[in-house]
Amino acid sequence: MLRIGLTGGMGAGKSTVARLLVEYGAVLVDSDAIAREVVEPGTEGLAALVEAFGSGILAADGSLDRPALAAVAFADDDSRATLNAITHPLVGRRTMELIGAAPSDAVVVQDVPLLVENGLGAMMNLVVIVMADEQTRVQRLEEFRGVNRADALARIKAQASDEQRRAAADVLLDNNAGADDLAPQVRRLWEERLVPFERNVRDRTPAHRPGPVRVSDPDPRWADQAQRVIARLWLTCGADARSIDHIGSTAVPGLAAVDVIDIQITVADLAVADALADRLADAGFPRAESVRGEDPEFAVADPNTAEPGGERRHGSADPGRLADIRVRVEGAPEQRFALAFRDWMRTDDRARAEYAAVKTKAEAAAAGLEGAAARAAYLAARNPWFDEVRDRVPGGR
């Protein structure tokens, strides 16, 4: 099962995306619909609200009078806290019931209006955010919902900013042009990312990128992408992780890199690493093959050994965001070297330029090849440099 968090500001077009995904086969879990459901007449939710705020919040037919509830529940912080204490657990419980009832191979889309504001992204395998310019959103709210301009602007300003949404988004869908332009984006998302992502999670298979080895120009998005992966890993690992760090070339601002996010999870010992394997796989980070000496930048001893020099390697099931995740023992040589090398690259301009040149030559050496052959050629051209510079890395030994 794959859990997708879907959100966007008022008037951005989130409901349109949800509808399209359902047409393709997704299971929709709508937070707004659940919030209404749990306070319908006869529910424990409505009874609890009446007990807390009085029968004045009821309409003549016994249903909830939402404006009347808002008048009393949002009057002060204590009242708002009471409202949240009643409704949030009920919404959460019903949400989990619906998710639990979905097929094991489902793509579950959770439509959550305040996903960014409430920091819920780490709970999802992927966060999809629908974006549109403020003026476009205001115009839609005026035209299609009858909201006056001043009210529309006030509501938009009360929500997360576009910058906050971009930082939280794994996928941004541009809905400035309207449904005709949005629909192809949603189809590509479904076919090229969500379907293979779900299959990879179910099969416990890391995603991979076929074709030649490509060294990409520095991408300022790598840092945010890594932090989203790290947040999910922390939620999965909990106290079993001593630290979780962005390492490798994508962790070095201004350095060209193969577009794979490298993450290091530090644990107390390999028994903890092995105990994490199923949890990581269920969260979308399945075990990956680890080959001795495969990558000297993070050279490891035999990964099957119980000695402190070993590691466990995981990948990402997400074809749209490849990641190489190493689970390593605290204080082991490769665990310390990964951090030391990253910090050296960040602080030493000459070393960074030198490594960039090595990458360019290695990419040229692998030109014309694909898959394992390309990677082998790339590493064969790059590896000798690590043997030469290891003693130059402060704290690298």
Secondary structure by P-SEA (a helix, b strand, c coil): cbbbbbcccccccaaaaaaaaaaaccccccaaaaaaaaaccccaaaaaaaaaccccccccccccaaaaaaacccccaaaaaaaaaccaaaaaaaaaaaaaacccccbbbbbccccccccccccccbbbbbbbcaaaaaaaaaccccccaaaaaaaaaacccaaaaaaaccbbbbccccaaaaaaaaaaaaaccaaaaaaaaaacbbbbbcccccccccccaaaaaaaaaaaaaaaaaccccccccccccccccccccccbbbbbbbcccaaaaaaaaaaaaaacccccccccccccccccccccccccccbbbbbbccccbbbbbbbcccccaaaaaaaaaaaaaaccaaaaaaaaaaaaaaaaaacccccaaaaaaaaaacaaaaaaccccccccc
